[in-house]
Structures are given as C-alpha cells and as structure tokens.
C-alpha cells in the first residue's frame, strides 16, 4: 500500500476522536463527576474500597471527607502488597506493571502501579490524542510518510513475584500496539538498551538513514542526542539529514531554556513544537493549538482531578477543591485519583490555569522543587523564563542549572546561589546575572519584594559550572537517560554542595 494512502488513512482514523474530545470540552465537570462515580463503583470490593466503604459514597463531598489525601509514602504499603503478588488491594483488575519513578534524583525509588486500563485508556490514548490534535491543526501534515524518533528511559524490565517494573517508557514500549511500533524508530530492542552511552550510538546508527518526520522525548536529553547526531553525520542542521522533519513532541522539563538551541539545529519557521504533560502516574494534558504553551487538560483518561491552592499547601488551613472551583493564574498542587488505584494521590507537581473554558494549564514546578526560604515563593516556571531571557540578551546558551538558598547567618542577609553550565559562557557573566535577577523580579512579585533595596535577599550568586558537570553528577549516581532530570530548585543546599565538590 502506498505511504500516501497510509498517511491519509491514519490521519482520518485519528481525527475521529475529535468528537469525543468536544464532549468533555462542552461538559467538563459532568464528565469528571461521572468518572469519579465509575472509579468508585469499580473498586467497591477492593481492600481500600471496603476500608472507606466506597459503596455508600454517592457524592464528591462524601468522597473528599472520607478518603484522605495521600503521599507515595502513605500508599507504599498497599503498593508493596500488590508487588508481592496480592491483587484487589487498591484496584479491581490485576496489576502486574509498576513504573519505577525517576522523576527525582534521590536514591529512593517509587513503584507506581500501571493497570491495563491505564495503559490503554490513559497512556496510549494520550499518545493517539496528541497525534489527533496535531493533525487536526495541520491538515497538510505528512507525519505518517516517515517515522517518529523516540527517546525513552535507559532501563530494561525486571520481574519480581510475577510483577514487572522499569521506566514507564520501557513499559510502554514493551506493551506497544502494532501501529505505534510500525511508525517508530529506533527498534524496541535499541530503545530498551540499558547503558546510556552505548544506546545513544546505537540510536544514531539505526535512525540516521530513516525518513524521520517527528521526534519525541525530554528536551534536555533529546538535545544531547541531536547534537551527537550532527557530530556523527557532519551536518549543520537536522533538516539536512531529515528534510521531512515537521514536529517535535516534548515534555518532562520546561522547553524555555532550550528553545533557542533547537531553533539553531532546526532552522525552519514552519517546524512545530508540541508539548505534553505526562508522568508515571498518568497522561494529563496536551498542547492543542499551534504555537501555544498552554496545555489542554484531558478529562476522560480515567483520572479524576482535585487541586490544592499553594498558598495553603502543607498548612493547617490546606484546602482541596474540585476542577469546577479553580481560578485563573493561581498555583495549585495536583491531586489525582486514577484507574490504576491511586486514590487522592499527591503527585508533587504544580500548575496554573490559563483558561477555564476549556481548561488549559501550564506546569509551574514541583511542590518540593521551589524556593520559599525567605517568603519569595520562587517557582521553576519563573527561573526557566528568566534563564531564557538572560540567554537571549547575552547571546548565550545554558545546558543545565540548579538553585539553592544561601541561608542568613549572624547579620548577613540571604541570597540565591546558582550553578549554571553554559554551552558557551557569556562574555559578561555580570550582565547575565543582572538580567537574570531583574527578570525574576518582573516575573515574581514576592521575589521582587524580598530583593527591594536588598531588604531580605542580596543579589543572586552565579557559579559557572565546568563542562559536563551535571552529566558527570548524574552518571556517578547511575541516573543517565531520558527520564532523569536535574532538580532545578531546592530549599536545601544538598544538590548544590554535591555539585561544588565535583
């Protein structure tokens, strides 16, 4: 069958989903209420369902009063029972897959349950919807005339008591539908290679002769791969190697610090960037418009959403609200109830709503990865945007960074200390520092107030990292690979001190 017919047919099939998406756009809160009812109904006879008497819960209010907000540590004993082979603990159907979470760089691993329902109705559905929304906005797309280059985690699947665990990307590849395998490169065998540096070489060898029309992965690690591709092939631009490239699907970390670097290796005004928001716990949101940083919250993936305003988060006055009660431009911690049996689970991410009709969000950071030592409430969204602005003005590029507080001592005021690895060091680090600080003040009024006349905070301090510092730090901790990220912000100095010692 000619590729053009395959492309047209695949596009037509995927776009049929638009009508279902329009349903939750029109009735978002009703769809969410029905979803919660179905999750409770399905789990009445589980251990957790009997504990909280799901059968008698007939309203959101009762659900919120009866079922507590839970961290991973609080759910871990139940999860461990299922990992040891017991079923029916927190979800009705058998769970044999566990995503070993690598969203943080500490040694302790999380094992997130992934049910068959979550695989089909959330993760794979999200991947199809991403293509659906992209194709709906780009009628002339020839995406399926070529392949999508994927960059997942560097972990194989391990077996334990008839259950299996590994990176989410490894689980998804292991269970991938035929349609996805057919349209992807490299092969599953290469994608699941464990040793990162060997894997990169294998990916380049396998994909450089393919007709790649899109690529997907975390921006920081994908940039490493793409630069290696150019180095290996002697090309100046990815479009010289893959002339039919049309879109990069990205997520995992903010794209802002890397955007200008991608524009250099993809010098085309027609090239598209589409963002997604997914995690081991689920697929949550998708960019639904060209040239937009706003993500449409997907409401029919078996995930019921609640939110905690960050101004009350972790306090005795903590308040939990439904989707129907959120407000624009406020930071919220996300609470999810899922079709993998995570009940009122605090995922650790923060978002703000940019639209309420439909519900669109931007990811602003992590509940643990922010700095609020001096009341400045600095979020990752602020620092990513400020880094991008400083790079633009000083004509430089940043590979990675992390920030920690300098605590007040005696009469000495506090400050923020940055470790930044530049691809090319700015000619004037002092100017970079000044632009960074001033931009942060324009983006965050709390930070601005603390910096006013150096009242509470002294000017920020920049350490210029040596070449490959962050890479070596991750490698030393066996954290190389597409799913691992540098902690951007911390209220403690642990990460920064470790980096300074290397």
Secondary structure, 3 states (H helix, E strand, C coil): CCHHHHHHHHHHHHHCCHHHHHHHHHCHHHHHHHHHHHHHHHCCCCHHHHHCCHHHCCCHHHHHHHCCCECHHHHHHHHHHHHCCCCCCCCCCCCCEEEEECCCCCCCCEEEEECHHHHHHHHHHHHHHHHHHHHHHCCCCCHHHCEEEECCCCCCCEEECCEEEECHHHHHHHCCCHHHHHCEECCHHHHCCCCHHHHHHHHHHHHCCCCEEEEEECHHHHHHHHHHHHHHHCCCCHHHHCCCCCEEEECCCCCHHHHHHHHHHCCCCCCEEEEEEEECCEEEEEECCCCCCCEEECCCCCEEEEEEECCCCCCCCCCEEEHHHCCECCEEEEEEEECCCCCCEEEEEEEEEEEECCEEEEEEEECCCCECCCCCCECHHHHHHHHHHHHHHHCCEEEEEEEEEECCECCECEEEEEEEEEEECCCCHHHHHHHHHHHHHHHCHHHHHHHHHHCCECCCEEEECCCCHHHHHHHHCCCCCCCCCCCCEECCCHHHHHHHHC
